[in-house]
Amino acid sequence: MRIRFLFLLLFITLVCHAQQATVVDFEKLQAVLYIDPYQKTVEGSVAVQFKVLKDTSMVYLDARNMELLGELKSDKVLVSSAKNKIEFKGDFKANKIYKISFSYKAFPKKTMYFFGWDTESAIKQVWTQGQGKYTSHWLPSLDYMNDKIEFDLTIRFDKNYQVITNGKLVESNTNNGKTQWQYDMQQPMSSYLVAVAIGNYESQKLISNSGIPLVNYYHPSDANKVEPTYRYTQQIFDFLEAEIGVPFPWQNYKQIPVRDFLYAGMENTGATIFANSFMVDSIGFSDNNYVNVNAHELAHQWFGNLVTEVSGTDHWLHEGFATYYALLAEREVFGAAYYSQRLYESAEQLNELSQQGKGESLLNPKASSLTFYQKGAWALHMLREEVGDEAFELAIKNYLKKYQFKNVTTNDFMAEVELTSGKDLVEFVELWLQSKHFPYEEAMASLIAQPDFFIDRLFEVTQNEFQHPSKKKSNERYEFFKKVLDAAVYYPVKTEVIDQIKDDVVPFRVALLKQALATDDLKLRQYIIGAVNEIPQELQAEFESLLDDESYITQENALFRLWANFPDMRMTYLDKTKGVEGLRNKNIRTLWLALALVTSDYNEENKASWYQELSSYTSPKYSFEIRENAFRYLIELAAYNDQNLLDLINAATHPNWRFASFAKKTLQSLLEDTTWQERFKKLAAKLSSSEQSVLKQLQTK
């Protein structure tokens, strides 16, 4: 019954929104906001302008968990607060424009997040995430995409922090310790694309070839990570603007890293917010760089922001397009073989899903991310081949210009492609958009025809004749693999060799691993240390050299593998890596602390302080990536103290669902033991109401 009720509620909500969209067009919303990060509230005064399309007695803005404040400045219009709405009641006449002002206070439970304000020495930030959560939790707006509004925000905040939102900064004035930041948008957008980010930021400023200001923000402690993180940013921007063929549609483009973000990035209009785990130094660039997310979110500024889907049925018009154009940008940066490899990897995933009977239509509003993103990108890749570059590129231009600042359907896009190509694309739509099946054979034929020859070389290794048991030890097999490792081919071809010989008991296994480790291919060496569990004694020195590789992932894996394989050298390996933190999640430091604590006779006098350090990383003052690493190692060490348990319960309330899910699963496993149940009972009084609620839910499962 509950599921039926929820579907009914959703249906009613969608119907109400659809009905209002035919009655009123909200054109402009100006707001002056005061955000209190300690109380986690927003107070604001709003002036909204709308045009009535049909005579009506009531229109509304969505407003969740808000209350109206003070005197209402709206002549002959009653402004009232209803459940999840602010309603405007009056005698509204068609084709007339109305302007209404009101003040409100919001208590956002979602969408606007406050980090570090109740914890000493933590990085303090406020940021928003509107897609999938609704901007109406902090700003009266619309919970549907089909009415685009020009949002102009002015925000007052502590003068020691930067306030960033959509549009151009008109002016900022400081008074009594507060700075008021006034931003102006010139074009309308859907409400879910409104964004705010507040923190201690500095910025790098660039100018695109077309004159668009590009501003890349960073925390002062990340000054040495600016170049690696934002590497290729201007090249990507200039490439996409030229490739798409339509000028960047907004006044400027800003990118803001934030802690504990819910996703990799979010394409708010002219102001992408992204996870600060992508802020990396030159070594970390090879492990976890921002290039793909950078290009993907930028592509959304056209596909999603300039033209916006009508409904979830057309969601691939956002994600498939952003994925495809990001791949084109990466091809520009990393080469054609990289492009083919990425398409091949996604084709394998989609084909596996299809073979399992779990394939999905691109037009299924409930499809998975794999479908919307990767199958969507494949559909565009194949569509371009079907109609040719010229017709495809012209269709994209026409589509964006015709529907700019409007909402679109798949039929709208395909009509433009049929018009420029002169082709009937009904069969293409059936095969690539409507069918649940992934056309694997057609995809492979396309990749084989690519001029980079990557797939040819890959298949040469994956389908070689030497996989037969009778030929596995043959000298011909050795010579074949040796030749592949010597060849100037893209590294995934060589990793296939490693996969085929890593566990083989053959006389040339050591020789081939030695040859592969001697190459200057960082990605190949990174793959080897992740794939080979038992290190041959003869290759100890070669594997030890990986502790100096320009990759924190390689260094992390090498430290663990060497520590596990050569017990007599554990202290030496720990001494060598003692001061290395690694990536943003402290991947090497947390591993080092765990290994140092369990290594017999290793600096016993320091182990108490090392445990204290590892234990401290579960605190909310740290990002969830660091916290999760610390929790995992403390579980392995069976070394949770009471504060760790409190932090674990707190983690279960975290807005990042993956981290919260990890914490809940960990708590559930502990609660199966009566000893842990007693410990949690003793801690209950120290929990907040939300923490008590989540613990109670887990205890009853």
N, C-alpha and C positions, 0 to 999 in steps of 0.2 A: 504493500500500500504506500509506503514511504517513497519508493522509486516512482510510482505512478503519480504521486502528489508533486514530486520535484519536477517531473516532466511537464505536468499540467501548469505548474507555476512558471516554468521557463517559457512554455508556449504562450501563456497569457502575457508575460513580460514582452516577448517579441512582437506579439500582436499589438500591444499598446504602443510600443515604439514605432511600429510600422504605420499605425493610424496617425500618430502625431506628426510623422515625417510628411504626410500629405496635407497637413493643416498649417504647419509653421516652418519657417526657415530661420534658424538662429544664425545671425551674421557676424556678430562681434561680441566679445566678452572681455571687459577690462576689469582687472582685480588688483587691489592693493592688499598685500598679505603680511601678517606678522607671524612668523613661525617660532614657536617656543620648543626647543629640543629637549628641555628638561621635563616639561609637563607633557610633551608629545602632543601638542595641540596646534591648530592653525586658526587664527582670527583674520577675517577679511571683509573688505567692502567691495561689492561687485556692481558694475554697471553693465547690463546686458541689452543688446539691441537685436530685435527679431522682426521679420516680415511675416505677416499673416497671409496664408494662401487661401484659406476658406474661413468664412465667418465661424467663430467659435467663442465659447465662454470660458475656456481654460486651456493653458499650456503649462509646461513644467520643465524644470531641469532636474536631473538626477542628483541626489544629495544624501549620501549614506552617513548615518550617525552624526548629523549636524543639527544645530539649533539656530534659529534666527535671533538677532540681537538688535536692540535699540529701535529708533524711530525709522519707519519705512518711508522712503522718499519716492512714492509712486502714486501720482495723481489718478484717481478713479480706478485704481487697480488694487485688489486685495492680494497681498503677498502672504502666504501661509506655509507652514511646515507640515508636510504629511509624511507617512512612512516612506523613507528613502527618497523623498522628493521635496523640492520647493515649488509650490504651485502659484501661478499667477492667474487670478480670476477677474474677469471683466467682460465688457462688451466689445470683443475684438472683431474688427471688420477686415474683410479680404483686401489685399493689395495695400494695406497700410503698415507703416513701420512704427514700432513701439520701442521706447527706451525705459527701462526700469532699473532702479537701484535698491540694494538691500545690504545688510551686514549679517555675518554668520560666524559661528564658531564650530570647528570640526574636531573630532576626536578619532583620527584615522587608525583603524585596526589593520588595514592593509594598504598597499600601494605607496604610502610614504613611510620610510623606515628611518629610524634614529639609532645610530651606532656610536658607542663610546662615551655618551654623555653622562652615564651613571657609573663610569669606571675610570679610576685615576690612570693617567699616563697612557691611555688608549688613543688611537687615531679617531678623531671625532668627525662624523659626517652625517649628513641628511641626504637621502636620495629617493627618487620615485621610480615606480615601474607600473605603467598604466595598462599595457597590453595584458589581457587575461585577468586583471585585478580591478579595473575601473578607477579612473581618475576621480570619480565622484566621491571617493572616500576622503579627499582633502580639498577638492575644488568643485563647486557646483558646475556640472557639465552634462554630457550625454553619454549614456552607456551603450550607444550603438554608433556605427561608423558612417551612417548615411546622411548625416548633416554636418557639414564642415564649417568650422567657425574660426574667425581670426581672434586668437588669444593674445592679449597684451598684458603681461604681468609686471607688477612692481612689488618687490619683496624687501622687507626690512629685517635686518639680522645683525648680530654682533659684528662690529667693524673689523675684527681680527680674522674673519673668514671671507672667502670668495663665494658669491652667489651666482649661479649660472642657470639660465633657463633658455627657452627657445627665443630666437630672434636676435636683433641687434641691440647692444647696450646703448641706450640713449644718454643716460647720465647716472652718476652715483653721488649721493650727498651724505656726509657723516654728521651726526648730531647726537650728543649725549651717549656716546659709546656705541651707537647703532648707525649702520650704513643702509641707505635706501637705494636699491638697485632697480632702475627702470629699463625694461626691455620692450622692444617693439617688433611685432610681426607684421608683414605686409600682405600675407596670403593666408587663406583659410586652411584648416587641417582637421582631421578627426580628433575627438577628445582624448583618445587613448595615447596620442602622440605628444601630449603636453608633458613637460618634464622639469624637474628641479634637481640640482645637485649643489650641495653646500659642503665646503671643507677648506682646509688649509692648502691652497693650490698656488702654484706658479704656472707659467705657460710658455710654450714655444710657439712662435707665430711664423706662418708661411703664407705665401700667396700663390694661387694656382695660375696656370698659363692664361686663364680667362679672367683673372683678377679677383677671384673669390677668396676672401680671407679664410685661412685654415688655422685654427687655434687648437693646440694639443696641450692639455693640462696634465699636471703631475704634482705629487706631493714632494716637498723640498727634499725629503730623505731619499727620493728616487731620482735625483738629478743625473746620476751616472747611467740611468736606464732609459733616458729620453730618446737618444739616438737609436739604440737597438729596438726599442718598443715601437717607435713611430717610423722605423725604417721603411722606405718606399711609399710613405703616405702621399706625398705630392705626385709621385709617379703614378700611383693607383688612381688618384683623383683625376689627373689629366688624361690618363688612358680611358677611364670609364666615361668621362664627359665626351671624348672623341668617339669612342666605340658606340655609345648609345645614340649620339648624334643630336641630343637635345640639351641645351644649356642647363647647368645645375639650377634648380628652381627656387632656391632659398637665398637669403641675404649673405649668410656665412655658414661655416661648418665647424663645429666644435666636437672634441672627443674628450670624455671625462672618465678616468678610472675611479672606481669606488670599491670599497671593501665589502665582502660578503654578498656580492651581487647574486641575483637569483638565476641568471643565465650567463652565457658567454658575453653577450652584448644586446643592446636594444636601440633600434633606429629611431629614436625620438626626432621630430622634425628639426633638422639642422643641429642636433645636439645628441650625438650617440653617447650613451652611458655603457661602460664595459667593465668586466671584472678585473680588478687590479692584479690578479694572478698573472695577467699577460704583461705586466710591467717587468721586463727582464733585462739583464745585462748582456754583454756580448756573448758570454758563454751560454747563458740560458736561451738565447735566440734559437739555437739549434734544437732545443728541447720543446719549447712551448711558445712560439712566437705569435704575434698579433696579426700577421699579414692576412690570413683568411678571414678572420672576424672583421678586421679593418675594411676589407673589400666588400664583404657581405653586407655589413650595416650601411656602408656608403651606397651600394647599389639600391638598397631599400628607399633611399631618398627620392628615387624615381618610381620604383616598383613597390608600392605600398603606401608611400606618403603623398607623392604627386597624384598617382592614380591608386585608388583604394578599392578593394574587393567589396562587392555588395553583400556577400554572405560567406560562410565557411565553405560552401560548395566551390568557391573560386579562390580558396586560400593559396593554391599553388601559384596564382598570379603574383603573390608576394614572395613566398619562400622558394619556389622553383626558379623564378627569375633572379632573385638575389644570389642563390647558389650558383646558377649558371654564369652570371656576370662576374661573380667572385672568382670562379674557375678561369674565366678568360683573363682576368687581371693577374692571377697567379701564373698563368701560362706566359704572360708578358714578363713576369719577374723571374720565374724559375725554369721556364722552358717548356717545349712541347711534350716531352716525355712525362713530365710531372702531370700535365693535363690528362694525358692518356691513362696514366697510373691511377689517378683519382677516379676517373670514370670507370675504369676496370674494377676497382675495389667496390664501388657502389653497385655496379652491375652484378657482381658476385653476391652481394648482400640481398639485392632485390630478387635475384633469381632463386636464391635459397628460400626466401619468404614465399615466392610464387610456387616453388616445388612442394612446399609444405601445405599448400592450399590456403595460405594466409595473405595472398596478394591482394592489393587494394586499388580501386579506381582513384585516379587523381581528383575526381569530382566528388569523392566521398568526404563530406565535411568532418567525419570522425576518423579520418585516415591518420596514420602515424607520421611522425616527423620524417622518417626514412622515405615515405611516399611523397609527402609534400616537397621536401627539399631535394632528395636525390633523384627520384623518378621524375620530378618536375624539371630538373636540370637536364636529364636525359631526353625528355620530350622536346625541349628547346634545341638541344644539340641535333636531334634527328630532324626536327622541323626545318632547321637551317639547311641541312643537307637535302631535304626534300624539295625546298623551293629555291635554294641558291642564296648566296650572300646578299646580292643586290636587292632582291625582293624582300628578304627577311629584314634587312636593315631599314629599308624604307617603311615596312609595315610597323616596325618598332617606333620610328619617328612619328608616323601618322597617328598611331595608337596613343602615344603620350601627349601629343599636341591636341588631338581631338577631345580627349577625356581628362585633360589636366584639371586638377582640383575637383574632380568628380569621382563617382563610384562606377566600377566596371564589372562586367561578367566575362566568363570565358568566351561566350559567343561574340562579345564586342571585339575581343582580341583576334579571334580566328577569322572574323569577317574582314578585318584589315589585312590579314595575311592572304586570304583568298583574293582580295581586291588587287593587291600589288603583284601577286604571283600569277593570277589568272587560272589557278588550279582549284579543282573541287577537292577539298580536304576532308570529306566525310569519312573515308576509310582511315585516314591518319588519326582523326579524332577517336574513332572507334577503337583503334589498336593501341594508341599511346595515352589517351585521356580517359576513356570510358572503361576499357577492359581492366579486370583485376590482374590479369596475367602480365608478367613482364616479358617483352619480346627479346629474349636473351640472344637468339641467333642473329637477329637483325643488329643488335647492339655490338656483338662481337665482329660481325662483318664490317661495321663502321670503324671499329678500332683497328682492325687489321689493315684497313685502307688508309690509316693515318700516315703521314710522311715521316714520322719519327722512328718507325720500326720497333717501338718498344714492345708491343704485343707479340710481334714475330719472335723476338729474342726471348721473351718470357715463355712463350709456348714451346720454344725450342728446348728450354730447360725443364719445364714442368711435364712435358710429354716425351721426354727422351727415352730411347730404347734401353738404356742401361738400368732402368728401374726393375727389370726382371731379375728375380733372385739369382739366376745363373750368371748374370753379368755384373752383379753388384761389386765383386772384388776384382773385376777385370782391369787391366792396365789401360784399356781404351777408355773406360769410364773415368779413370783418374785424369787422363790427358784431355778428355772433353771438359771436365770441370775446371781443370787448370787453365785451359784456354778461355773459358768464360770469365774466370776471376781476373785474368790478364786483360780482358777486352775493355774498351772504352764504352761501356754500356751503363744505363741508369741502374742505381744500386739495388732496386727490388729484384732485378734479374739475378744478381749475385746472392741475395738472401735466399733465393730458392735453392741454390747449391748448398748453402749452410743447412737449410731445413732437411735436405736429403741425406746429409752425411753426419749431422751432429750426434746422432745416437748409433751410428753404424760401427760395428767392430771390423774395420778394414784397415789395412796397413797404411793407406795414404790419408786417413782422416786427419792426423796431426799435421801432415805436410800441407794439406789444403787450408786448415785453420790458420796455420802459421802464415801462409801466403796471404790470406784474407786480412789478417790482423796487421800485416805489413803495408797495406795500401794506405793512401791518404784519404780514403772515403770514410768520413766521420760517421755517417749513417750506417754503413756496413758494420763498423766496429761496435756501434751502439746496439745493433741488432744481435751481433754475436754474443755479447756479454749478457743480453737478456734471454738468449736461447740456450746457451750451454751451461748446464748446472754443474757437471763434474769437469773440473779443469784438469787436463792432462799434466802430469808432472813436468814433461818436457816443454810445456808452454807457460810455465809459471811466470817467467820473466816478461813474456809478451803480454800476459794478462795483467801483470803488475803495472805495465806502462799505461794501462787504461785509467789508472788513478789520476793521470795527468791530462786526460783527454779534455778537449774543449766542449764538454757536455756534462751537465750535472746529473743527468739520468745515467750516463755511462759510469760516472764516478760512483754514484750510489750503488748501482748493481755490481760494479767491480769490488767495492769495499765489502759488500755482503758475501759475494761469491768467494773472494779470496779468504776472508775471515772463516768461512765455513769449510773451505777445502784445505787450508794450510794452518792448522791450529798452532803450530810452533811459531808462526809469524804474526799472530794476532796483534801483539803489542806494537810491532813495527808498523802494521797497517793503520792502527789507531793513532799512533804518533804522527804519521804522515798526513792524516786527514782531520786532525784535531780542531783546526780553526775554520773549517769550511761549512757554510750554512746551506748553500745550494740554491734551489729555486725559492719562490715566495713562500712555499709551504714548509720551508726548512727541511727538505727531504733528506739531505745528508746529515744535518745536525741532529735531527731526532733519531735517525738510525744510529748515528755514532754514539749518542747517549745510551741507547738501549744496549748496544754491543759492549760499550765500556762497562756498563753496570754488571754484565754477566760474564765478563772476561776475568778469570781467576788471577789474583795477584797483580792486577793492573791498577796502580795508583789508588790503593785502598783508601787512603786518607782523603781522597777527593770524591768518593762515591756518594756521600751524603749530599754534597752540593750539586752533583750531577743529577741525582734523583730529584732534588728540589727543582732544578731547572726543567727537566722533562715534565714533572708534575705540574709546574706552573703554566705550561703551554695549553692546558685544558681550559684556561680562564677565558671568559667572554671578551677580555681586552684584546685577545688575538683573533685573527681571521679564522673562519671555520675550517679552512684547509689545514692550517697549523694545528688547530684543536683536534681534528680528526686523526691526524698522524699520531699525536700524543696519546689519544685514547687507545688507538690500536696497539701501540707498543706497550702501554701500561697493562692492557689486557694480557698480552703475551707474557709480561713479567709478573702477572698476578699481583700488581702493586698499587691498586686503587686505594687512596686515602679518602676520608670523608669529603674533603673539598672536591676531589675528582668526581665523586658521586653526585654532589650538588651541581657541579658543572655539567655532568652528563644529563641530568634531568633538565637543566636549563637548555642544553643543546636540543633536546626533544621539542622545544617550543620555538626553535629558530625558524625564520621565514624561508630559508633555503630548504626546500622539501627533501632534497637528497641527503643533506646533512642531518635534518631532523629524522628522516627515516632510518639512517644509520644509528642514530642515538636511541631511537625507540626499539630497534631490533636488539641492540646491545643490552638495553634495560630489560627487555623481555627474557633474554637468556639468563641474566643475573637473577631475575625474580623467580626463576624456576627452582632456586636453591633457598631453603628456609633460612640459612645463615644470612644471606643477602637481604631477605625479606625483613628480618629483624633490624638490620642496619638501616634500611630505608625508613622504617617506622620511626626510628630515633631521630632521623633528619627531617621529618615532615614539618616540624614547626618552623624550620628555616626557609621553607619554600614560599614563593609567591603564589597567589591564587591560580594563575595559569599553570604554574609548575605542579601544584597540587592536583589540578584537574587532569593533566596528562598522565601523571603517575597513577592516579586512581583508575583511569581508563586502562592502563597497561596491567594493573594488578587484577582487574576483573576479567582479563582475557584468558 
